[in-house]
Amino acid sequence: MPDNLIIEVQDLTHSFLDGTLALRGINLTIKQGEFILCAGRNGSGKTVFSRHLNALYQPSSGWVKIDGRSTAKAPYYARRTVGLVFQDADSQIVGQTVRQDIAFGPQNLRLPKEVVEERVELALHTLDLHDLADHRPHQLSGGEKRRLAIASVIAMEPAVIVFDEPFSNLDYPGVQSVLRHILALHHSGHTVLLVTHDIEKAAAHANRMIIFDKGKIAIDTTPQSALPEVEKFGIRPPRILGGDVNELTWLK
Amino acid sequence: MAEIAILHYHPGTSALHRLDPRFKVLLMLGYIAALFAGNWIHYLAVTLLLTTASISADLHPNSFKRELKVFLFLALIIFTSHFFASFQDGYETALQKGLFLAWRFMLIVWLGILFTAVTEPSELHAVVYWLLRPIPGIPAGRLAAHASLSIVIIPLLLDGVHEIREARKARGIDRCRNPVKRFRSIMNPLMEKLLMQMEELALALESRSFDESVLHSSLLFKGRDAVCTMLFLLPLIVLQVVYIYL
């Protein structure tokens, strides 16, 4: 395995109990520090794929390796290395206060109390949640909840962070705030996988774009090369089609 | 999500919030025992003590008066059924019995609200684990995790009911007067929604390396815990002694 490969996927197939094939022979590798945009129509397999990276699902056939270790043999290692921010932030909340929710993951890793506290403080600071530390998570706004979900994941210090539809149900300032934090995490060295329909909001920041279609990878290239093809796969083409991909961000 | 205020943990720094959760459970059991073993004087004493405890925990009934209506409705059903069931014993006896049982029900609800408001689920996890761990053959970690997760689920359940009721109102289908039909029409979508949420919650827990044997709160006994517990329990003990001997 080359040194900088963090994720390797070989012939990954996933079938549900009712026989539905969600993924059909996925092959790919991801290098450390990449920023990848995963897109595709509903039911194309994006979310199922992202859950394999966190070992929440196990392959029906094929394998997934995180940092050289199989998710089937070392699921806990996969969960420590790959953090998954769920689409529905509410379903991820288990703590009764923002601070407790962030501490939940590191505590499960059986880290010493001082280390947990250190990580919670850092996550609160990174995601600008300090003023809300003692608030009840269920009382936060949509954008704040999404930031809490991200903070809860980064407190576990994963090398890779997978964001499943991080912009859904957010208003314009909410999208900007979450996007800024995702970029900051990428700049600090995290490998980022952004699973989204909204390529207009973040394509400018990605170095790679993967389009899923019917459980397979239809396109795996740079955003600039992928954009002219996206409409064929049920993704709304950006208005600047043919223009500069660097314009595809909500931070401008 | 933010609208339902009942049966949630309310962060705070009151003496009750800081009380060792083992003593909170002891207090709750003591109050329930007094309600089942005593008479109206016990009920009155528990009411006064709960009022004092709620004020000291900064818990205002105004913040959840709308949700309380459901429990008041259930109390009314309890009153009515016991009133008619005991009517052959005379009007006064039936009235008294109905009132006492409805009063007791509301006090137990109040206890539950107060307990969840001042106890973090992680503390409940720790105390259930502490209670069950010495018993051989009992999966203490798993049962403790179930107990604390049940508290996490309550707000999701109540929020779900609220959301479905609002959606029904918006579609103009909330005029059905038959309570059984109303109940069924809410329960079906609620259960479906809740099952999906539970599946997501289970995955979210797994993705954060959830370990049922990890305690997220530590139990530390302090002298002030015993003093605080005695303050809230002593009036009932005295009352019980007086009740037995006089």
Interface residues (C-beta under 8 A of the other chain):
Chain A: R51 N54 L56 Y76 R79 R80 G83 L84 F86 D88 D90 S91 Q92 V94 G95 Q96 T97 Q100 A103 F104 G105 Q107 N108 L109 R110 D134 H135 R136 H138 Q139 L140 S152 V153 M156
Chain B: M1 A2 H8 Y9 H10 P11 E120 P121 S122 L149 V152 P155 L156 D159 Q197 E200 L201 L203 A204 L205 E206 S207 R208 S209 F210 D211 V214 H216
